[in-house]
Amino acid sequence: MTLYDLDSIKFTRDARTDAQGRFAFRDLTFDDSVPFIVQARTDKNKRNVDIKMDQPAPVNTSGMNTSGFEMTTSANLSTYAQSSKQFYAAQRQHGLGNHVYTLQEVVIREKKELLKSSANLNGAGNADEIISGKTLRDQGCPTISDCLEGRLLGVAFRGGIPYSTRDNRPMQLVVDGAYLEGSYLNTLNYNDVQAIEVLRSINYTAIYGSHGGSGVMIVTTRRGNDDEDEPTPIYGRGITTYYPKGYYKAREFYSPRYDQPKTIKELADLRTTIYWKPDLNSDADGKTYLDYFNAGSKGNYRVVIEGIGANGELGRQVFSYKVH
């Protein structure tokens, strides 16, 4: 098994399946919504393999502490709206923040974007030739190379591999951003293809460096919602895309210090979240300590404490205190 990160073609991981065909890529750290391609080969280097990804088990939240839950009321919304209005006005007064200014009506007319998910480094649709997936499906060929044979200028197929007729060398195949061998073209199901872009001229291939010396063939697969009148595709054998949930790398939460002369106290007083600390650790007695500045405004402050124990137990506590 091989794992490719579509956002970084240099990132790959290899793994082997066990006797039951199960596999895992371990010790991965990545942000949320990173697209991956998973490829499989047998021990005899065959690609006739079905890949099925396990789905994460749902978290059992029964019995969790639900203290502090409250329904949204008009009174709460009114307080929040007033605070937001004051914060917005203070930001504008000091020339800070991003603000919306009302403009006159603007009418924009645009055609439907054919290649909204294309990984073409020149920009989606900037190619010498473009073949839509619908064209392939209308032909009903046994393989993608059969559908493309004779349709592309300067491209010939040998054993399903695209070759440039200019230098008789294989073209670089790119599937959803992953740089693959040309033989992978026919492992794809043409029902999965949104479009194929062919780059031959130096204007388009130069950006690919040595990879584009003999031309580039870019395949963009469908995402399931590209054509509402067509069914969600089933990926070809030996290759599948995967969009796992990633991890958020926590950054230090900004908490203004009122003892610093550059702090704009008026803005600091109007912030909605006073303090946040994601990595508190308790001692052997289960205790921990922290300190922070309250906002300058008087009123009730709500504190939410959530945590997880060494054995995975979840805990939550909510309480309030008043600033006079």
SULBELGI-V198671 format. One line per field, one symbol per residue. ss: DSSP state (A for helix, B for strand, O for the rest). phi: phi as a letter, one per 20 degrees, with the letter a starting at -180 (. if undefined). A space follows every 10 residues. Layout:
ss: ???
phi: ???
//
This chain:
ss: OBBBBOOBBB BBBBOOOOOO OOOOOOOOOO OOOOOBBBBO OOOOOOOOOO OOOOOOOOOO OOOOOOOOOO OOOAAAAAAA AAAAAAAAAA AAAOOOOOOO OOOOOOOOOO OOOOOOOOOO OOOOOOOOBB BBAAAAAAAO OOOAAAAAOO OOOOBBBBOO BBBBOOOOBB OBBBBOOBBB OAAAAAAOOA AABBBBBBBO OAAAAAAAAA AAOOOBBBBB BOOOOOOOOO OOOOOOOOBB BBOOOOOOOO OOOOOOOOOO OOOOAAAAAO OOOOOOOOOO OOOOOOOOOO OOOOOOOOBB BBBBBBBBOO OOOBBBBBBB BBBO
phi: .cddefebfe eccdbdeefe nebbddldcb ffmeecdddc cefdmedfce dcefegffee dfnffdfnfb ffdfffffff ffffffffff fffemdmdce dfdffcdddb ffffcfdfeg feognebfbc dffffffffm ffcffffegn edfmccdcmn efdeffcldf efecdlneec fgffgeeeef feeeacdddc ffgdegfelf fdgdncdddd efdncfcfed fffdfffnbb ebcffedeef dfffcfdfee fefefffffe fedfbbcecf deefendbcb baeffffeqe dddddcacef enfecbbcbc bdde
//
